[in-house]
Amino acid sequence: MVEGDSQQLSSQDVELRRELKLRHVNMFAIAGSIGTGLAIGTGKPLAAGGPGRLFISYILVGFCVYCVMTTFKRDGNFFDYEKCIQWLRYSIC
């Protein structure tokens, strides 16, 4: 940092806004439940197999999830949403 470039910000200079929406609260809830499930569900495998096997299994499952999500992304890029919406409108009406 160069001298003279530092600025002192007082509490009056910074404005914070409260814009927590329902989707943010839902994401916090999902993340909390996943984290709690991982922490509680790790006990038996850790005792039975040790930390090495648990780490390897997390890596393998993470890689499988990554492959599935990449496949969804690839399929989503080639999917024609407009034709699907037209088909749904035709089939419903």
C-alpha positions as CSV (number, residue, x, y, z in Angstrom):
1,M,0.0,0.0,0.0
2,V,1.3,3.4,-0.9
3,E,1.3,6.2,1.7
4,G,-1.5,8.6,1.2
5,D,-3.7,6.1,-0.6
6,S,-5.2,4.7,2.6
7,Q,-8.5,6.1,3.5
8,Q,-10.2,6.0,6.9
9,L,-13.8,4.9,6.6
10,S,-16.1,5.9,9.4
11,S,-19.4,4.2,10.2
12,Q,-21.2,7.1,8.5
13,D,-19.4,6.5,5.2
14,V,-20.5,2.9,4.9
15,E,-24.2,2.0,4.3
16,L,-25.4,-1.5,4.8
17,R,-28.6,-2.8,3.4
18,R,-30.7,-5.6,4.7
19,E,-31.8,-7.5,1.5
20,L,-32.0,-11.1,2.7
21,K,-34.5,-12.8,0.4
22,L,-36.3,-16.1,0.8
23,R,-33.9,-17.9,-1.5
24,H,-30.9,-16.9,0.7
25,V,-32.6,-18.3,3.7
26,N,-33.4,-21.5,1.9
27,M,-29.8,-21.8,0.8
28,F,-28.6,-21.3,4.4
29,A,-31.0,-24.0,5.5
30,I,-29.9,-26.5,2.9
31,A,-26.2,-25.8,3.6
32,G,-26.8,-26.3,7.3
33,S,-28.6,-29.5,6.9
34,I,-26.0,-30.9,4.5
35,G,-23.2,-29.9,6.9
36,T,-24.9,-31.4,9.9
37,G,-25.6,-34.6,8.0
38,L,-22.0,-34.9,7.0
39,A,-20.7,-34.3,10.5
40,I,-23.1,-36.8,12.1
41,G,-22.8,-39.4,9.3
42,T,-19.0,-39.4,9.4
43,G,-18.8,-41.1,12.8
44,K,-19.3,-44.8,12.0
45,P,-17.2,-44.8,8.7
46,L,-14.4,-43.0,10.5
47,A,-14.4,-45.5,13.3
48,A,-14.6,-48.5,11.0
49,G,-12.2,-47.5,8.2
50,G,-10.1,-44.7,9.5
51,P,-9.4,-41.2,8.1
52,G,-7.7,-42.4,4.9
53,R,-10.5,-44.5,3.6
54,L,-13.0,-41.8,4.5
55,F,-11.0,-39.2,2.6
56,I,-10.7,-41.5,-0.4
57,S,-14.5,-42.2,-0.4
58,Y,-15.2,-38.4,-0.2
59,I,-13.0,-37.8,-3.2
60,L,-14.6,-40.6,-5.2
61,V,-18.2,-39.4,-4.4
62,G,-17.2,-35.8,-5.2
63,F,-15.8,-36.9,-8.5
64,C,-19.0,-38.8,-9.3
65,V,-21.1,-35.7,-8.4
66,Y,-18.8,-33.6,-10.6
67,C,-19.3,-35.9,-13.5
68,V,-23.1,-35.9,-13.1
69,M,-23.3,-32.1,-12.9
70,T,-21.0,-31.7,-15.9
71,T,-23.4,-34.0,-17.9
72,F,-26.4,-32.0,-16.8
73,K,-24.6,-28.8,-17.9
74,R,-23.7,-30.3,-21.3
75,D,-27.3,-31.6,-21.9
76,G,-28.7,-28.3,-20.8
77,N,-26.7,-26.4,-23.4
78,F,-28.2,-28.6,-26.2
79,F,-31.7,-28.5,-24.9
80,D,-34.1,-26.2,-26.9
81,Y,-36.3,-24.6,-24.2
82,E,-38.6,-22.7,-26.6
83,K,-39.8,-25.9,-28.3
84,C,-40.3,-27.5,-24.9
85,I,-42.5,-24.6,-23.7
86,Q,-44.5,-24.7,-27.0
87,W,-45.0,-28.4,-26.6
88,L,-46.1,-28.0,-23.0
89,R,-48.6,-25.3,-24.0
90,Y,-50.0,-27.5,-26.7
91,S,-50.3,-30.5,-24.5
92,I,-51.9,-28.7,-21.6
93,C,-54.4,-26.6,-23.6
